[in-house]
Amino acid sequence: MTTFSARLIAWTVLVFVTGALLSACGFRFRGDVQLPFQSVYVMAGNYNSFSAEIKRQLASGNKTRVAERPEDAQVVLEILSETQQKQILSLSSGGKVREFELLYTIRFRLSGADRRDWIAPTDLTLRRDYTFDDRAQIAKESEEANLLRDMKNDALQMFMRRLERARPPVTS
């Protein structure tokens, strides 16, 4: 057997063993979210950019149907608020801003057709700090916009994982 074919066999075995170990521990690639409900109505103001992203995420590659009316859905997802804040973290000795903190918060609730909570009102808050230099204001404004965009994407992924773990309330 040649050195090349011995290496090929070794790599093949390594790939299969790694795959077997990863599947045994429950690992799976991010992809389609398996939601525990068949249909959802998203209730939010039209101004809410997060709700538009949620609807797009739910409609793409997901088995859950986005309903047009709340009475046609198994659950109702209410986006109660979406807020962005910018706070000063530190100042220089001359009183100029050195650091800012960005806060992005989504408040939501998931309830069934019977109005009982699957997920009680919950806040998802993300924070990012960045340094500020007024000599590079345009670059720092661009950095802030990029941070906000990334925070929204992170919030959406966290939100979808939270929906995936939602369970109907226990009836007594």
C-alpha positions, 0 to 999 in steps of 0.5 A, a space after each residue: 500500500 502506498 503512503 498516499 492511500 494509507 493517508 487517505 484511509 487514515 483521514 477517512 477514518 478520522 472524519 467518520 470517528 469525529 462525525 460519530 463523536 459529534 453526533 453522539 454528544 448531541 451536536 448539530 449544525 445551526 440551521 432550521 429551527 424546529 419550533 414546538 408549534 405549527 403556526 404563529 401570529 407575530 403581533 408588533 407595530 409596523 415600525 418594529 424592524 425586529 418583527 420584520 426580521 422574525 417574520 422573514 426568519 420564520 418564513 424561510 426554511 421553517 415548518 412553522 407557518 406565519 398566520 395572517 390573523 391571531 385566531 388562525 395561529 396556535 401561538 401569538 408572538 407579541 413584540 412588546 418593545 424594541 429599544 436602542 440606547 447609547 450611554 456614555 461609559 467614560 470621559 477624559 480628564 478634559 470632559 470629552 467622551 472616551 467610551 460609549 455603551 450600546 444597549 439593544 433590548 427586545 421585550 417579547 411574550 409568547 402565548 397560546 390561543 387560550 392566552 396562557 403564556 408559553 413564554 412570560 414577558 421576557 427581555 433580551 438585552 445585548 450590550 457592546 462597548 466601544 471607544 470614541 475619538 472625535 478626530 475619527 468621528 465618521 469611522 466611529 459612527 460607522 463602527 457604531 452602525 456595524 455594532 448595532 447591526 451585529 447586535 440585532 443579528 445576535 438578538 435574532 439568533 438568541 430569540 429563535 433559540 428561545 422560541 425553540 425551547 418554548 413549551 405549552 403551559 402545563 394544564 392542571 
